[in-house]
């Protein structure tokens, strides 16, 4: 599978997409207009190892909902990821059986290498 989950209203996602310049083989899914399904989230979890690794603690709602003061379990991470797109650490790129999560420079470079391999 070749897929990129992103948010088209996120400047960082847009910048990274331009940088990655994925071929037409890649399916681009704007998670605001096309929310992540349970099946898609479970596929991401299978590749990443946990729901927590997909969860963004930088989301505004994380602080607003008081989640930073709670001890969250895997089931909680799954619930919040499905509840609101802002909790997904973006972009998430899947290249065959590899997953790249987030927008750090290191992750973006690794994603570029995988896409162009």
N, CA, C and O of each residue as an XYZ file, in Angstrom:
468
protein
N       0.842     -1.181      0.000
C       0.000      0.000      0.000
C       0.889      1.247      0.000
O       1.937      1.284      0.645
N       0.454      2.239     -0.722
C       1.153      3.518     -0.760
C       0.118      4.604     -0.485
O      -0.725      4.915     -1.327
N       0.206      5.169      0.716
C      -0.834      6.099      1.135
C      -0.246      7.177      2.037
O       0.698      6.938      2.791
N      -0.832      8.374      1.937
C      -0.423      9.477      2.808
C      -1.676     10.089      3.427
O      -2.573     10.557      2.727
N      -1.712     10.071      4.754
C      -2.786     10.713      5.511
C      -2.265     12.091      5.910
O      -1.208     12.204      6.532
N      -3.005     13.130      5.554
C      -2.538     14.482      5.836
C      -3.737     15.407      6.038
O      -4.893     14.993      5.955
N      -3.423     16.660      6.303
C      -4.458     17.677      6.485
C      -4.123     18.813      5.530
O      -3.083     19.456      5.669
N      -5.003     19.065      4.555
C      -4.660     20.074      3.543
C      -4.691     21.496      4.085
O      -4.196     22.415      3.433
N      -5.264     21.689      5.263
C      -5.256     23.021      5.875
C      -4.039     23.224      6.780
O      -3.882     24.280      7.392
N      -3.189     22.213      6.857
C      -1.976     22.289      7.697
C      -0.792     22.673      6.810
O      -0.413     21.926      5.908
N      -0.216     23.839      7.073
C       0.911     24.314      6.265
C       2.090     23.347      6.292
O       2.764     23.158      5.279
N       2.339     22.738      7.441
C       3.438     21.797      7.557
C       3.204     20.578      6.673
O       4.118     20.126      5.983
N       1.986     20.044      6.689
C       1.655     18.894      5.830
C       1.823     19.249      4.358
O       2.389     18.470      3.590
N       1.338     20.411      3.967
C       1.430     20.849      2.571
C       2.897     20.985      2.165
O       3.287     20.558      1.078
N       3.704     21.579      3.037
C       5.133     21.754      2.752
C       5.816     20.395      2.589
O       6.594     20.188      1.657
N       5.516     19.475      3.504
C       6.142     18.149      3.451
C       5.694     17.388      2.201
O       6.502     16.713      1.564
N       4.419     17.495      1.852
C       3.932     16.841      0.628
C       4.686     17.345     -0.596
O       5.062     16.554     -1.461
N       4.910     18.653     -0.677
C       5.672     19.221     -1.795
C       7.090     18.663     -1.805
O       7.639     18.334     -2.857
N       7.666     18.563     -0.618
C       9.027     18.055     -0.478
C       9.114     16.578     -0.889
O      10.062     16.167     -1.558
N       8.122     15.796     -0.482
C       8.113     14.363     -0.797
C       7.820     14.119     -2.277
O       8.361     13.194     -2.884
N       6.962     14.958     -2.843
C       6.573     14.842     -4.242
C       6.214     13.390     -4.612
O       6.844     12.798     -5.488
N       5.209     12.826     -3.948
C       4.861     11.418     -4.195
C       4.304     11.203     -5.602
O       3.650     12.081     -6.166
N       4.572     10.026     -6.153
C       4.065      9.698     -7.488
C       2.555      9.471     -7.429
O       1.957      9.455     -6.353
N       1.962      9.298     -8.587
C       0.513      9.088     -8.668
C       0.093      7.734     -8.089
O      -1.099      7.469     -7.937
N       1.063      6.883     -7.768
C       0.759      5.601     -7.117
C       0.212      5.811     -5.703
O      -0.481      4.951     -5.161
N       0.532      6.960     -5.117
C       0.146      7.240     -3.737
C      -1.276      7.768     -3.652
O      -1.695      8.627     -4.428
N      -2.003      7.229     -2.683
C      -3.353      7.705     -2.382
C      -3.195      8.765     -1.304
O      -2.622      8.504     -0.247
N      -3.705      9.962     -1.573
C      -3.649     11.042     -0.591
C      -5.020     11.167      0.057
O      -6.034     11.311     -0.626
N      -5.035     11.109      1.386
C      -6.307     11.217      2.104
C      -6.265     12.395      3.053
O      -5.516     12.399      4.030
N      -7.086     13.405      2.751
C      -7.237     14.561      3.632
C      -8.153     14.122      4.775
O      -9.352     13.929      4.576
N      -7.590     13.968      5.958
C      -8.329     13.361      7.071
C      -9.458     14.235      7.622
O     -10.289     13.755      8.393
N      -9.494     15.511      7.235
C     -10.601     16.362      7.669
C     -11.828     16.092      6.802
O     -12.946     16.018      7.311
N     -11.623     15.945      5.503
C     -12.728     15.707      4.571
C     -13.111     14.235      4.466
O     -14.255     13.903      4.154
N     -12.149     13.360      4.728
C     -12.389     11.920      4.669
C     -11.806     11.290      5.936
O     -10.662     10.836      5.941
N     -12.596     11.265      7.000
C     -12.080     10.769      8.293
C     -11.520      9.344      8.210
O     -11.927      8.534      7.377
N     -10.584      9.084      9.096
C      -9.955      7.764      9.176
C     -10.978      6.750      9.671
O     -11.740      7.022     10.599
N     -10.986      5.596      9.052
C     -11.895      4.530      9.466
C     -11.213      3.662     10.532
O     -10.002      3.744     10.736
N     -12.005      2.844     11.194
C     -11.468      1.917     12.197
C     -10.446      0.995     11.521
O      -9.369      0.751     12.064
N     -10.793      0.489     10.338
C      -9.901     -0.426      9.609
C      -8.571      0.255      9.276
O      -7.509     -0.342      9.453
N      -8.624      1.496      8.797
C      -7.399      2.232      8.464
C      -6.532      2.454      9.702
O      -5.311      2.301      9.654
N      -7.181      2.817     10.811
C      -6.440      3.055     12.043
C      -5.795      1.770     12.538
O      -4.662      1.785     13.020
N      -6.509      0.666     12.422
C      -5.953     -0.624     12.844
C      -4.778     -1.037     11.958
O      -3.821     -1.643     12.441
N      -4.846     -0.712     10.664
C      -3.711     -0.988      9.764
C      -2.487     -0.164     10.177
O      -1.364     -0.669     10.196
N      -2.720      1.108     10.505
C      -1.623      1.968     10.941
C      -1.021      1.453     12.241
O       0.199      1.452     12.410
N      -1.876      1.017     13.158
C      -1.410      0.499     14.445
C      -0.585     -0.762     14.251
O       0.424     -0.956     14.930
N      -1.012     -1.630     13.319
C      -0.275     -2.869     13.047
C       1.143     -2.554     12.562
O       2.089     -3.262     12.905
N       1.289     -1.497     11.769
C       2.606     -1.114     11.264
C       3.440     -0.362     12.296
O       4.659     -0.525     12.353
N       2.783      0.460     13.111
C       3.519      1.300     14.059
C       3.748      0.635     15.416
O       4.675      0.998     16.140
N       2.898     -0.342     15.760
C       3.063     -1.033     17.034
C       2.143     -0.556     18.140
O       1.906     -1.281     19.106
N       1.615      0.670     18.008
C       0.705      1.165     19.050
C      -0.108      2.343     18.542
O       0.271      3.023     17.588
N      -1.229      2.565     19.201
C      -2.035      3.749     18.894
C      -1.334      4.995     19.440
O      -1.427      6.078     18.863
N      -0.646      4.823     20.541
C       0.046      5.953     21.166
C       1.063      6.579     20.205
O       1.232      7.798     20.185
N       1.738      5.740     19.411
C       2.740      6.266     18.469
C       2.108      7.129     17.377
O       2.798      7.931     16.746
N       0.818      6.972     17.151
C       0.093      7.746     16.137
C      -0.525      9.018     16.712
O      -0.994      9.880     15.969
N      -0.523      9.129     18.028
C      -1.231     10.190     18.746
C      -0.356     11.436     18.895
O       0.818     11.345     19.252
N      -0.947     12.593     18.617
C      -0.218     13.857     18.750
C      -0.549     14.536     20.073
O      -1.697     14.888     20.344
N       0.471     14.708     20.876
C       0.294     15.431     22.143
C       0.387     16.941     21.928
O       0.231     17.722     22.867
N       0.642     17.343     20.683
C       0.745     18.765     20.369
C      -0.600     19.346     19.937
O      -0.715     20.552     19.720
N      -1.607     18.498     19.813
C      -2.939     18.960     19.411
C      -3.519     19.883     20.487
O      -3.388     19.621     21.683
N      -4.161     20.963     20.043
C      -4.785     21.901     20.992
C      -5.785     21.186     21.901
O      -5.833     21.437     23.105
N      -6.577     20.297     21.314
C      -7.604     19.591     22.094
C      -7.010     18.736     23.212
O      -7.675     18.470     24.212
N      -5.770     18.308     23.044
C      -5.106     17.483     24.054
C      -5.059     18.241     25.386
O      -5.342     17.677     26.443
N      -4.703     19.506     25.318
C      -4.658     20.335     26.531
C      -6.057     20.802     26.932
O      -6.419     20.772     28.108
N      -6.844     21.239     25.930
C      -8.183     21.764     26.208
C      -9.084     20.736     26.894
O      -9.891     21.093     27.752
N      -8.949     19.472     26.521
C      -9.787     18.421     27.106
C      -9.192     17.856     28.399
O      -9.765     16.960     29.019
N      -8.040     18.389     28.792
C      -7.401     17.930     30.024
C      -6.778     16.547     29.903
O      -6.529     15.886     30.912
N      -6.526     16.108     28.683
C      -5.971     14.767     28.484
C      -4.531     14.666     28.981
O      -4.067     13.589     29.354
N      -3.830     15.803     28.981
C      -2.435     15.771     29.426
C      -2.327     15.440     30.918
O      -1.264     15.049     31.400
N      -3.430     15.600     31.636
C      -3.426     15.309     33.069
C      -3.976     13.923     33.379
O      -4.139     13.557     34.544
N      -4.260     13.154     32.333
C      -4.810     11.805     32.526
C      -3.811     10.758     32.077
O      -2.926     11.026     31.264
N      -3.967      9.562     32.621
C      -3.143      8.425     32.192
C      -3.947      7.708     31.109
O      -4.920      7.016     31.405
N      -3.534      7.879     29.859
C      -4.259      7.281     28.747
C      -3.739      5.882     28.433
O      -2.536      5.626     28.482
N      -4.657      4.992     28.113
C      -4.336      3.618     27.720
C      -4.482      3.516     26.206
O      -4.958      4.452     25.565
N      -4.075      2.387     25.633
C      -4.194      2.175     24.185
C      -5.630      2.377     23.697
O      -5.841      2.986     22.648
N      -6.608      1.882     24.432
C      -8.016      2.033     24.037
C      -8.421      3.509     23.991
O      -9.218      3.917     23.147
N      -7.857      4.307     24.916
C      -8.147      5.744     24.933
C      -7.557      6.420     23.696
O      -8.213      7.235     23.047
N      -6.303      6.064     23.379
C      -5.668      6.650     22.193
C      -6.487      6.324     20.948
O      -6.720      7.197     20.113
N      -6.922      5.077     20.821
C      -7.721      4.661     19.668
C      -9.010      5.483     19.605
O      -9.382      5.994     18.549
N      -9.680      5.600     20.742
C     -10.935      6.363     20.812
C     -10.738      7.797     20.330
O     -11.494      8.274     19.483
N      -9.728      8.489     20.862
C      -9.518      9.887     20.511
C      -9.060     10.050     19.061
O      -9.440     11.017     18.401
N      -8.250      9.116     18.561
C      -7.828      9.177     17.158
C      -9.014      9.063     16.212
O      -9.043      9.709     15.165
N      -9.986      8.245     16.578
C     -11.177      8.087     15.749
C     -12.164      9.242     15.944
O     -12.926      9.581     15.039
N     -12.135      9.833     17.130
C     -13.081     10.896     17.456
C     -12.783     12.202     16.720
O     -13.702     12.870     16.247
N     -11.493     12.570     16.620
C     -11.155     13.863     16.014
C      -9.823     13.780     15.280
O      -8.828     13.300     15.824
N      -9.820     14.253     14.045
C      -8.636     14.173     13.188
C      -7.412     14.880     13.767
O      -6.281     14.526     13.433
N      -7.622     15.864     14.621
C      -6.498     16.640     15.134
C      -5.538     15.801     15.993
O      -4.389     16.190     16.199
N      -6.010     14.655     16.488
C      -5.166     13.831     17.355
C      -4.164     12.971     16.583
O      -3.270     12.382     17.191
N      -4.294     12.889     15.265
C      -3.339     12.104     14.492
C      -2.079     12.922     14.262
O      -2.142     14.065     13.807
N      -0.945     12.334     14.576
C       0.335     12.978     14.329
C       0.578     12.941     12.825
O       0.752     11.868     12.248
N       0.591     14.109     12.193
C       0.586     14.170     10.737
C       1.907     14.657     10.172
O       2.688     15.313     10.861
N       2.147     14.329      8.907
C       1.447     13.356      8.081
C       1.833     11.925      8.449
O       2.869     11.690      9.072
N       0.990     10.979      8.057
C       1.315      9.554      8.200
C       1.463      9.021      6.782
O       0.538      9.095      5.973
N       2.643      8.483      6.499
C       2.922      7.950      5.173
C       3.164      6.459      5.281
O       3.953      6.002      6.108
N       2.478      5.704      4.436
C       2.667      4.258      4.391
C       3.272      3.920      3.031
O       2.701      4.221      1.983
N       4.439      3.288      3.077
C       5.128      2.846      1.873
C       5.283      1.333      2.013
O       6.165      0.837      2.714
N       4.395      0.618      1.321
C       4.319     -0.847      1.413
C       4.106     -1.256      2.871
O       3.020     -1.056      3.415
N       5.142     -1.834      3.516
C       4.969     -2.286      4.905
C       5.723     -1.408      5.906
O       5.995     -1.831      7.029
N       6.059     -0.181      5.490
C       6.733      0.763      6.378
C       5.783      1.920      6.666
O       4.986      2.317      5.816
N       5.887      2.452      7.886
C       5.059      3.608      8.245
C       5.963      4.711      8.775
O       6.918      4.463      9.511
N       5.634      5.935      8.376
C       6.371      7.114      8.812
C       5.352      8.078      9.404
O       4.389      8.476      8.749
N       5.592      8.447     10.674
C       4.606      9.229     11.417
C       5.199     10.562     11.844
O       6.263     10.618     12.460
N       4.493     11.633     11.508
C       4.896     12.938     12.005
C       5.705     13.748     11.024
O       5.906     13.356      9.874
N       6.170     14.896     11.508
C       6.795     15.867     10.621
C       8.201     16.277     11.030
O       8.680     17.335     10.620
N       8.866     15.457     11.830
C      10.236     15.807     12.197
C      11.121     15.716     10.958
O      10.807     14.999     10.007
N      12.217     16.442     10.982
C      13.151     16.451      9.848
C      13.651     15.029      9.559
O      13.744     14.612      8.404
N      13.967     14.305     10.616
C      14.471     12.929     10.488
C      13.422     12.021      9.819
O      13.749     11.241      8.925
N      12.178     12.132     10.258
C      11.089     11.325      9.689
C      10.866     11.686      8.226
O      10.694     10.803      7.385
N      10.871     12.978      7.921
C      10.659     13.425      6.543
C      11.766     12.903      5.631
O      11.490     12.471      4.512
N      13.010     12.936      6.093
C      14.134     12.428      5.293
C      14.000     10.921      5.055
O      14.227     10.440      3.945
N      13.630     10.186      6.099
C      13.450      8.736      5.980
C      12.298      8.416      5.013
O      12.378      7.468      4.231
N      11.237      9.215      5.080
C      10.094      9.037      4.187
C      10.517      9.266      2.743
O      10.146      8.503      1.851
N      11.290     10.314      2.519
C      11.776     10.633      1.175
C      12.583      9.475      0.592
O      12.412      9.099     -0.568
N      13.459      8.922      1.418
C      14.278      7.788      0.967
C      13.397      6.594      0.583
O      13.636      5.946     -0.436
N      12.391      6.310      1.392
C      11.504      5.169      1.126
C      10.666      5.389     -0.140
O      10.472      4.465     -0.930
N      10.181      6.602     -0.323
C       9.359      6.923     -1.484
C      10.169      6.830     -2.785
O       9.667      6.387     -3.818
N      11.413      7.252     -2.704
C      12.257      7.287     -3.902
C      13.077      6.015     -4.117
O      13.877      5.940     -5.049
N      12.880      5.026     -3.261
C      13.665      3.780     -3.368
C      13.257      2.969     -4.580
O      13.812      1.897     -4.821
